[in-house]
Amino acid sequence: MKVNRPEIKTFLCCVFSFQLSLLFLALFLLAGLYFGAFNNRVILNKVSESGYYNEIQKELNSRASIIFAESELPAYLLTEVITLERVYTDGRYYMEEVLAGKDPGTNTDKLKDTLKQNIDGYLEENFISPAEELDAGLDGLISRVEQEYKREIEFRFIYYMGEYKTYYRGFVKKAVPVILALTGIISFMLIKMHRYRHRGIRYITYAMITSSCIAGSLACYLLLVKAYDRITVSPEYYSRFLTGYFKWIIQVFLYLSGLGILISVLLIILTGYVKKRIAD
C-alpha cells in the first residue's frame, strides 16, 4: 500500500498509529487481568497474607463453643476438632479446586469423627447412657458445627472468581488472536506505506510508547493515591485480602507498562539499525 501525497500519508499513518496504540492497550488490559486478577498463585497468597485462616479458625471455634454452650456441653470437647491445620488444608483445597474450574465439596468426615469421639468419651467418663433422643440431639449438634464449618471454609469471593475466570479464559481465547491479527495487519500497512521501512517502524514505536505511558501513568496514579486503601468491608481479613489483591493488580499494569517501554527501546534500536543499513 503506497500513498504518494505526503499530507494524506502522514494523516493515515497517524490514524493507524492511534489504532495500534488502542490495540496495544487492549493487550495490556487482557494481560494485566490474566496475570493479576486471575492469577491463582497470587490469589491464594493474598488470602494467606490476609490472615484469613487464623481468623476463620478463631471464629469457627467461637461459634462452635456457643453451640455447645446451648446444649450444656463443655467447650473443651472441641479440642483437636477445628484446628488451624485442618482449616488451612480444607480451605486451601477448596480454593484451588474452585479456581481450577471444578466444583468441590468440603470433606468434613474427619471433623465429624473427631467431634463424635470427643463427645462419646465425655459421655462415657460421666457415665451418661446414650438414649435415642440424646443421640438425635448430638447428631443435630454435630450437624450444626459441620454446617458452620462449611459456610466459613467456602470463601464465596473465590467461588465467584472461579466462575469469572472460566468466562474470561473463553473470551481471551477469542479476543487475543483477533487483536494480534489486527496488530499485524496495521503494522504491515504502516511499513508498506513507506519506501523506507524504518519510517513505518517509527509509527509502531509511537503507538507502543503511547500505550505504555497511558497504562503506566494510570497505574502510578492509583498507587500514589493508594486507591486500594479505600476498600472498607468486613470482616477485617476480607478487607486486607481485597486491599492486597487490588494493589497487586495495579502493580501488574505498572510492570506491563515497563515491558512496553522496553519493547519501545528495542524498536528504536531496530529503527536505527534499519536506517543505518539503508544509508550504507
Residue, then its C-alpha position, 0 to 999 in steps of 0.5 A: m500500500k503506497v500513498n504518494r501525497p505526503e499530507i494524506k500519508t502522514f494523516l493515515c499513518c497517524v490514524f493507524s498509529f492511534q489504532l495500534s496504540l488502542l490495540f496495544l492497550a487492549l493487550f495490556l488490559l487482557a494481560g494485566l487481568y490474566f496475570g493479576a486478577f486471575n492469577n491463582r498463585v497470587i490469589l491464594n497468597k493474598v488470602s494467606e497474607s490476609g490472615y484469613y485462616n487464623e481468623i476463620q479458625k478463631e471464629l469457627n471455634s467461637r461459634a462452635s463453643i456457643i453451640f455447645a454452650e446451648s446444649e450444656l456441653p463443655a467447650y473443651l470437647l472441641t479440642e483437636v476438632i477445628t484446628l488451624e491445620r485442618v482449616y488451612t488444608d480444607g480451605r486451601y483445597y477448596m480454593e484451588e479446586v474452585l479456581a481450577g474450574k471444578d466444583p468441590g465439596t468440603n470433606t468434613d468426615k474427619l471433623k465429624d469423627t473427631l467431634k463424635q469421639n470427643i463427645d462419646g468419651y465425655l459421655e462415657e467418663n460421666f457415665i451418661s447412657p446414650a438414649e435415642e433422643l440424646d443421640a438425635g440431639l448430638d447428631g443435630l449438634i454435630s450437624r450444626v458445627e459441620q454446617e458452620y464449618k462449611r459456610e466459613i471454609e467456602f470463601r464465596f469471593i473465590y467461588y465467584m472468581g472461579e466462575y469469572k475466570t472460566y468466562y474470561r479464559g473463553f473470551v481471551k481465547k477469542a479476543v487475543p488472536v483477533i487483536l494480534a491479527l489486527t496488530g499485524i495487519i496495521s503494522f504491515m500497512l504502516i511499513k508498506m506505506h513507506r519506501y523506507r521501512h524504518r519510517g513505518i517502524r517509527y509509527i509502531t514505536y509511537a503507538m507502543i510508547t503511547s500505550s505504555c505511558i497511558a497504562g503506566s501513568l494510570a497505574c502510578y496514579l492509583l498507587l500514589v493515591k493508594a486507591y486500594d486503601r479505600i476498600t472498607v468491608s468486613p470482616e477485617y481479613y476480607s478487607r486486607f485480602l481485597t486491599g492486597y489483591f487490588k494493589w497487586i493488580i495495579q502493580v501488574f499494569l505498572y510492570l506491563s507498562g515497563l515491558g512496553i517501554l522496553i519493547s519501545v527501546l528495542l524498536i528504536i534500536l531496530t529503527g536505527y539499525v534499519k536506517k543505518r543499513i539503508a544509508d550504507 
